Amino acid sequence: MNRPSPGSFAVTLDAAIDESGLSLERLQHHLAARGVRLSRSALSYWRRGRSQPERDTSMVAVTQLESVLGLEAGTLTSQLGPKAPRGRWLGEPACRIERRRLWPQLRALSGELKPPPDGQLSFWSIHDRMLLDEHGAERALQVRMVAEATVDGVDRLMSYYQADSSLTADPCYHYVRSARLGQVCVDRATGMVAGELRLAQPLTLGAVTVVEYELRFPPGPPIDHYHRRFTRPIAEYVCQVSFGPRVPRNVRSFEQRGLGGPEHPGRPLSAGGTHAATLALRDVRPGICGTGWQW
């Protein structure tokens, strides 16, 4: 097995803390109850990749962290690379938004679905194509993702979709390419859809995969926007909305830092003679990017 990159420990720890919902103070309390004293700043540095555990006492703390966070023994310790000069770790703190903050409805499905820690994949690009029917309702979503493994052993990708209203029936995956469909969970009341896309074989550190899928929707009301939520930066994002025979009066891109936050309008987009609008972005920050329109 190849040695994981120095960032692998930080990525896994950061994601595990996010998924646990525990604050750093609560982690300190749980560790103290197990006889381990660790400062909040040390925990913060570890999860941000600014330093690494090196001393024997720190290694004991890491093994206890695995237990507190519900990780299998060795999940964190196996990802520690060589010692960094004078205890400093390479790289700057990762920019991210906790998955549970962008996908709050996912928590109800997590117990059944058990999604992997966020951050195991770094996405080079995501291309979305939203197809609307003659009434302006969602008909299908086609997605193409290019992703690189940040740790060894990545065996699946997750797909998430949140409808604006309740669902009358379950959306279905029409096709999945370069992977196979695993477990799918749907909450019709909240409109949350989550699915596993299982890879043919686990990815090693640095390996790149391209996965495509199409999600088809049951009949629903007309919509006036489509967006994607990013927990981490991405180099390229392209979104095309195909409006069908019904073309909106105007189309514009928008951004949000988080759910419920202010919507920042972007540039106007043209549907042109193709009845489709395309949004193309580079170096996308964590948050929400999308396309909105008025009928």
N, C-alpha and C positions, 0 to 999 in steps of 0.2 A: 504494500500500500504506500502511495506517495505521502510524504510529510505534508500536512495541511499548511496553508499559508498562515502567517502570524495573525491575520484578521479573523481566522475561523473561530478561535476561542471567543473573541469579543462578539462576533455575529451570533453564535449559539447562545451565549449567556444573555445578551441583550434581548433576543427573541424569547428566551425562557422566562425572563423577568416580566416582559410584556404580557405573556400568556398567563402568568400566575396572578397578575393583578396586584402583586405585593409592592408596597413602596420600599425604598431602600432602608427606611427606619424599621419597617416590619421585618425585613430580612435580617437586619442587625439583631432584632429581638429574638428571632428564631435561632440564629447562630449562637447567641449568648446563652440561650437555654440548653444548648448542646456543648457548652463550655468553650466556645470559640469567640474571641473578641476581634472584631474587624471594623475599621472605621468606614463611615459612609463615603468619604472621599475615595478610599481604596476601591470600594464596590463600584463607584461611579467611573473611576479610571479604567477598571477592568472591562466594564460593559461598553465603554466608548473606544477601547483599543489604545488608550494612552499609556498604559503600563500593563505588565503581566505578572501573575503570581510566580515567585521564584524561590522564596525562603521555604523551609520545611513547614513552618507554622502556616504560611499562606497555602501550601498544598493541602494541608489538613482542612483549611477553610473551604477550599474548592470541593473536596470530597463531601463535606457537609452540605455545601450549596446544592450539589447534585441531588441529595436526599430531600432537602427542603423544597426544591423546585420540581420534585417528582420526576427527575431524569434518571435514566439507567446509569448504573455505576460505570465510570469511565467516559461518559459522554463529553464532559468538559476536560478532564485531565488528558485524554488522548489527543486533544486538539492544541495542546500547548507546544509551541515551537521552541527553538533555541532561545537562550537568554538574550535579552536585549541589552545593549550597552548601558551600564549604570542604571539599569532598571527602567529605562524609558522604552516605550514601544513605538513601533513605526506607524506613520500615518496620522491623519487628523481625525477627530471624532466623526463618526458617520452621521449624515443628515438623514433623519427618518421621522415618520409619524407612526405611532403604535397602531397595529392592525385593528385592535378592538375599538379604536376611536374612529376609524374610517368605516368599519363594518360592525357597528354595534349589534345588528340583528344576527350576526354570525354566532354569537355566544350561545344562543339557544340550540344551535346545531352542532357545536363543537364537541359535545360529549359523545355524540353518535359518529361524527365524521372524523374527529381527532386529526385536524390539519397539522402538518409539520411546522416547526418553528419558522417564522418569517425571516427572510434574509439568507436562506440556503441557496438561493438563486439570484444572480445579478442579471437583470434584463437589458439586453442590448437594444431591442426594439420591440414594440407592440403595434400591430396594425389591426384596427377595428373597421368593420363595415356593417353598419346598421341598415337593414332593409325594412321599409315601411310599406304597408298595404295601401289600397286605394282610399281607405278612410283615415290614413295618417297614424294608424296603430302599428306597434311593433310586429313584424312578421318573422324576422330572423336576424341573428347576430353572428357574423363570421369573424373569427379571430386568428391571427398569426403571431406567434411569440418566438423570439430568439433569446435564449437564456444561457448563461454560463454558471456552472456549479462553483460555489464559493467554499464548499466542503466536500469531502469524499462521501460517496454512498447515497447521493440524491436519487431517489427512485420514483418521484412523482411531482407533478405540478398541480396547483389548485386553481380552479376557475370560480369566480364569484360574480353574481349578478343580482342587483337589487331593483325590483320594479317599483314604480311610484305608487302603485295601488295593489290591492289584494288580487290574487290570481284565481281565475275560474277553473283552471286545470293546470297540470304540471307541464312546464316547458320540457322539451326533449332534445337530447343531443342527436343531431341528424348524422353527423360524421365526426370522427376524431382521427387525425393523421399523425404518424410518427409516435403514437402512444395508443393506449387502449383505455376505454372508459371504465373507471372503477366505481366506487360508491357515489351516489347522487342523493342529496338531501334537499327537500323543498319545503318551505313554510309558506303555504298559500296565503295565510292571513297577513303576513308582513311582506310578501313578495320576494323573499330571500331564496336564492338558488345557489347551491354550492356543489361542486363536483370534483372528483379526483381524476386526473389524467396520468395514468401509470405508464412509466417508461419501459421500453423493452428490456433494458438492463440499467443498473445504477450508474450514474455519472461519477467519474473521478474528478478530483479538484481541477478546475480549469477547463473541463470538457464543455462543449457547446452543443445545444440541441435546438431543433426547430419543431414546434408543435402547432398544429392547426386544428380548429374545430368549428362546428356550426351549432348554434343553439336556436331552436325554433319555438315560437311562443303561441299560446292559445289566443283566440280573439280577445281584444281588449279595447279600451278607450283610446282616442288619439293622444299622442304625446307631443310635447313642445320642446324637448331637449334630450340629449344623450351625453353622458359623461363617463369618464374612467377615474378611478381612485388609485393613487400611487402612494405606497408606504415608504418607498425609497426612490432615489433619483433614477432616471432612465435617459439614455442617450438620444433616443428617437421615439416619437409617438405620432402615428398617423391615424386619423379618424375620417371615414367617409360615410356620410348619411345619404342614402338613396331614397328619395321621397315618393317615387312612383308617379302616378298621373297627377297627384295633387301637390302643387308646388307652393311653399309658404311665401308670404309677402316679403319677409326679410330674414336673413340668417346672420348670426354673429357668434364668435367664439367667446368663451368666458373661463375664468379661473376662480377657485376658492382655496383657501388654506386648509379648511376643514369643514365638516358637516355643520350646518347652522351658521357658518360664518358669512361675512359679506361677500357678495358675488361681484367680481371685478370684470367688467365687460372688456372684450378684446376687439379685434378687428372685424369688420364686416366680411362675410363670406358669400360667394356667388354660387347659386345653383346652376346657372348657365343653361345651355340647351340640353344638358344631360340629365336634368332634374336631380342632381347630386351635388352636395357641398363637401369640400375636402379641407380638413384642418391638419396641418403638418407642423410639428414642433421638434426642436432639438434641445438637449440638455434640460429636460423637464425636472422641476423640483418636486419633492413630495407634496401631495395635496390633490386637488381635483381639477381636471381639465375637461372641457366639453364644448358642445355646440348647441346653441339654443335658437329657436325660430318662432315666428308668429304666423298663424294661419290667416 
